[in-house]
Amino acid sequence: MTALQKLQIDFNNLTDREKQNFITGILAQTTGQLEIIKIKSEINQINKKHCPHCKSHSIVANGKNKGIQRYKCNNCGKNYSENTGTSLAHLKKAHLWKTYISHMFEGKSIAKCAKLTGISIQTSFNWRHKILSSLQSLSPEKFEGISESDDIFFNYSEKGCKSLTRKPRKRGNDGIKQGISEDKVAVILTCDRKSHKDIKVAKRGRISKADIENVLSDKLDKESVLCTDSHRSYSAFTKAHNIKHEKIHARKKQYVKDKIYHVQNANQTARALKDWMTGFNGVATKYLQNYLSWYMVLDQIKNKTNKPKEFAVAALISTDAWFLFKNIALNHI
């Protein structure tokens, strides 16, 4: 008796309701797989396929394995599949990915996504951060014209760590020093007047000229104008890179300079980001960049017609997602 014949006998022994549930489940899996294939096809049109190991575009198709296209790189000689490095890499239940990301886009919790998708909470947690690691690749390459930048701070958190490097806190801000200290994580937020935004974790404590250079040195040029507060590190950075710098002195109740220079867009984004982050039950600092990337992508697609689909495309477009996900635990701030 073949496996198909056995399946037919087992199916005939089900009740009508069980048969309907079985058929519905099969259709849902098939629809999810077809949707993923369609999204992958669109991604290949957006970005020409390249080797995830050496980034070379000199590649050739190398057959299929279980329906997944494989490639060989003529430059480094390595073989890989269309899933290598993406948020789909090494997923045993990849047919559920589309269902999962739909619930994730709706803002459901890790536990709720797990229950609705039919996976464990640990798997749901891993899938979330594989997807969020993919979103890190969508930062703007360059800012255009007048740009604004500011630093914002989040509490340093070792949530989930078995061995803390500090004394445990009882609740909320208990034990956190006032002002800027090692208990705070600095995030540099930059945007321009064309709605390009970049939000990057910089360091613990007060930022320096070197921290700003790590985030902005390749995103601004001599034609740029950078608006900030009177932070000395920004002055040192713009002077070193010959960038026009307009300082806004809010403490002196100066909010707009020459009717065009201000940091209102950056401040508004910072407030919206802070409000959005309160929707989570605390975020460990090592995962903070993932959540910042999540917010940036949601902001990028807010005016799109099919936002869930755009979010799914963003979650599959990076071939560095798997590497970033595996190295999260090694990142120390």
N, C-alpha and C positions, 0 to 999 in steps of 0.2 A: 504494500500500500504506500503510495506516494504521500508526501507531506501535504500536497494540495487536496488529495482525496480525504485524508484525515481531517483537514480543516473544514471541508464541506460537510462531513458527518457531524463534527462538533457544532458547526453552525446550525445545522438542522435540528439539533437537540436543544437549542436555546428557545426561550419564550419569545413572543413577538416583540416585547419591550426590549429584551436583551439584544435581539437581532438589530433593532433600530439604533440602540446605543452603540453597537459594534460598527454598524455602517457609518454612523455619524462621526465616530472616532477616526475611522479610516479616511473619510473624506476630509476631515480637519487636518490630518497629518499630510495628506497629498496636497491640499491647498497651500499649507505652510511651506512645503518643499518647493512647489512651483513658484510661490511668491519670492522665496529666497533666490531661486535661479534667475528670475526676472530682475531682481535688484542687482545681482552680481553682473548681469549682462549690461545694465545701465552704468554700473561702476566702471566696467572695462571700457565703455565709451567715453566716460569722463576722464579717466586716467589710463593711459596706455599701460598694459601689463608689464611689470618689471620684476626682476629677480629680487626677492625679499632679503637675500643674503648680501649681494654686492650692488644692488640697485641698477644693474645693467638692463638695457632694453633688448639686448641680443639674445632672444630666447626662441625655443621651438617647442611645439606641442609634443608630448611624449606619452600618448595614450591616456586611458582612463582607468580608474580604480574605484569600483562600486559607484560608478556614475560621476565621479569627481575628476575633472580634467587635471592632468599632470603636465609639467613642463620641465625642460632641461635648459640650463643657462650655458650659453656658448662661452661666456667670459670666465666664470669660476668653476664650471663643470658640475654644479650641484643640481640635484633633482628636487622638485617641490610641487605642491598641488595648489589649486586656486584658493584653498583655505589656509595655507601656510602663513603664519604670522597674524592672521585676522582674528576677530573675536569668535569665529567659528572653529578655530583650530582645537583639535583634541576633544570636541564635544561628542559624547556618546549618544545624546538625544537631540541632535541638530535639527530634527524635524519639528521640535517644539520651540526653536529659537524665535520664530516669527510671533508665536503666541506670547512668549515671554516678553519680548521687547515692546509689544503693544501695551501690555499691562504696566511695564516700566515707564513708558512714555506718559501714561495716564497718572503717574506719580504714586502708584501703589507701593506699599512697603515691601521689604525683602520677603517677609513671611507671607504676605498676601499674594505676591507674585508666585511664590513657591506653591502655594495651595491651588491657585487658579491654573497653573501650568502643569502641575503634577510632578514636581521635582522636590528634592529635599531643600531645607533652608540653607544648608552649606553650599549646595550647588547653585541656588538662587543668588547667594552672596558672591560666589565666584563669577557667575555669568554677568552680574551687574558690573563688577569691576573690570572684566574683560571688555565689556562694551564701553565703559567709561574711559578705559585706557586707549581705545580706538579714537575717541573724541579729541584726545590731546593733539592730534595731527592737524586740526582745523583752525589753528591760530593764524591770523593774517600774516603774510610774509612782509608787508610794508604798510606803514601808515602814510596817508597822503595829506598834504597841506597842514592846516592847523590841528595839532593834537593836544590832548590833555592827559596828564598823568598824576596819580596820587597813590599813597600807600595807605592800606587799611590793615587792621589787625584782628586776628582770631586767637582765642585761647589755645595754648599748646596742649595737646591731648594725646595720651598714650592708651586710649581706650582699646581694650582687647589684648593688651600686652600682659604676659604673665609676670614679667619682671620689670617693675617700674624703676625709672632713674630718679624719681622724686618721691616725696611723701604723698601718700594717697589723699585725695580730697573727699570730704564727706558729701558735699552737694554743691552743684553749680560753681560759683566763683570762689568758694571757700579756699583760702590759702594762696590765692593768686595775688601777686604784688600789684600795687597801683602804678599806673603809668606804663611806659615802654620798658619791658624787661625780657628776660629769657623765658618768662611765662607766656609771652605773646609771640605769634608767628606773623611776620610781615608779608603782605601780599601786595604786589605792584599792579595796579589797574591802569590801563592806558586805552584811550579811544580817540578817534578822529571825527571830523564832521560828516564823514560818509558812512557812519555806523559801523566801522571796523572796531572790534574790541579785542583786547588781550588781557587776560588775568592770570598772573603767574605767582606761585609761591616763591618768595625770595630767601628768607632766612628767619631765624629766631632773633628777636630783639630789633634794635634800630638798624635801618638800612644804610648802606654806604655807597659811595660812587661806584665801587666794583660790583655791587649787587645790581645797581641800575644798568651798568654796562652789560652784565650777563643777560639781562632781560631785553634791553632796548637797542644795543649797539648796532645790530644788523637790521633793525626795523625803521630807523630814521636816517635821513641823509641831510646834506647841507641846505637843501631847499625847504626842509621842514621847519615848523615853528612849534615849540613845545611850551605849553602853558602848565604851570604847576603852582604850588604854594611857595613860600620862601625857604623851603628846605635847602640847606647848604649843599647836600650831596647832589641834588639836581643841577645846581649852579655849576658845580665842579664837572659834572658829566657833560653838560652842554658846552662848556668852555673848552674842554678837551677835544670834543668832536666838532667844534665850530658850528654849532647849531644855535639858531636864534632862540632865546629864552625869554619868555614873558612871565614874570612873577606876580602872582595875585596875593595881596596882603589882606586876608580875610579878617585878621585881628584888628586891622585899622579900618574895618568896614568897607574895604575895597572888594567889590565882587565882579565888576566888569571893567576892563581897561581898553580905552580907545574904541569903545562900543563893539568890540569883536573878540577880544581876548578874555577868556574866563575858564573856569574848571567846573561849570555847572553840570555838564554832561557826565563827567567822571563822578561827581558827587551824587548825582541822581542814580547812576548805575551802582555805586557803592551801597546806597541805601536799599535799593531793590535787591541786591545780592544778599545783604545782611538779613532782610526780611525772608527771602527764599530759604536761606540756610537754617532758619529757625524751624522749618518744617521737618527737619531730621532730628532724631534723638541723639544728638551729639555725633561729631565726625572726628575720627582719629586723624591726627596730623599727617600721618603717612599716606592717607587716602584723600587729603584735602584737595590736591591738584585735580583729582578725578572729578570731584564735585564742582569745582570751579569750571572745568571744561564742560561739564553737563549744562551748567547755567549758560555758558557762552553759546553753545549750540542751540539751546532753546530760544535764546535771544536772536540768533541768526535766522531761525526758521519761523519766527512768530508771525510773519506776514505771508508765508507760503500757503498755497491752497490746500495741499495735502501734507500737513505737518507730520503725521505718523510715518508716512513713507519717507519723507526727507530725513527724519530721525534715524530710520532703519538704514538708509544709504550711508549716513554719517557713521553709523556703528559698524559698518563693514568696509569702509574705504581705506583704512590704515592696515599696512602689512607689518607694523611694528607693535600692534596691540598685545600680542602674546608675550613679546619680550618685555614690554613695559609692565604688564601684569605680573610676570614672574619675578621682576626685580623690585616690586613695590616694597617688599619687606627689607630690602637692602638699602633703601633710601633713608638717610638720616638727615634731619634738619637741625 
